[in-house]
Amino acid sequence: MGEQLLLYSYWRSSAAYRVRIGLNLKGLSYEIVPVHLLRDGGEQHTERYRQANPQGLVPVLQHGQRMFRQSLAILEYVDEIWPEPALMPATARGRQRVRALSQLVACDIHPLNNLRVMRYFENTWHVPQPERDEWTRHWIVEGFSAFEAMLVDHPSTGPFCEGTTPTMADCCLIPQVYNARRFGVDLDAFPSIVRIEQACLALPAFDDARPERQPDAPTT
């Protein structure tokens, strides 16, 4: 499995952020291929990039000559090819819980406030910025309320979402907390989420994946 890994990424993409965390947790070496989601209308819409991902979304993980899409599917692929340290628990019950937490973020929160939704609101419906930001905060709070309830007093919750080591659920949660802070969400109602965020960001794998540490992040 010595083939080169390329990650098509945008510094502030939540989905790419998830995959960066997962690759870092595995200790894998990979090269970032920046895809600027705003420049010239968005490089993700170019014909060349559509060959890598017909959806025109990031991330894409290139492993050798093969292209892998969709962040959760990429993380599970990586976990199968490089099983240690594991991103998924050993038991079926644990894996179901991690997938449920991961999908709560990736399927129910994030799609409602990602860039293409916001651009549609702005360019087609001419929704003003304050209303767009309120939309984003509303759905983050809705999702985090459920996520917090799934963490509190659950016997499997440990320093991380599931147990004593980070899993795919933590890979999904931390980028969404970044978004919450970016949009001014009050996180006081979510102490378990904040506690887990602090535990995760204390690890180099999470710290190195931060948006501001990426090669394509703005310098000013």
Sequence and secondary structure as in RCSB ss.txt:
>XXXX:A:sequence
MGEQLLLYSYWRSSAAYRVRIGLNLKGLSYEIVPVHLLRDGGEQHTERYRQANPQGLVPVLQHGQRMFRQSLAIL
EYVDEIWPEPALMPATARGRQRVRALSQLVACDIHPLNNLRVMRYFENTWHVPQPERDEWTRHWIVEGFSAFEAM
LVDHPSTGPFCEGTTPTMADCCLIPQVYNARRFGVDLDAFPSIVRIEQACLALPAFDDARPERQPDAPTT
>XXXX:A:secstr
    EEEEE TT HHHHHHHHHHHHHT   EEEE  SSGGG GGGSHHHHHH TT  S EEEETTEEEESHHHHH
HHHHHHS SS SS SSHHHHHHHHHHHHIIIIIIGGGSSHHHHHHHHHTS   HHHHHHHHHHHHHHHHHHHHHH
HTT TT SSSSSTTS  HHHHHHHHHHHHHHHTT   TT HHHHHHHHHHHTSHHHHTTSGGGSTTS   
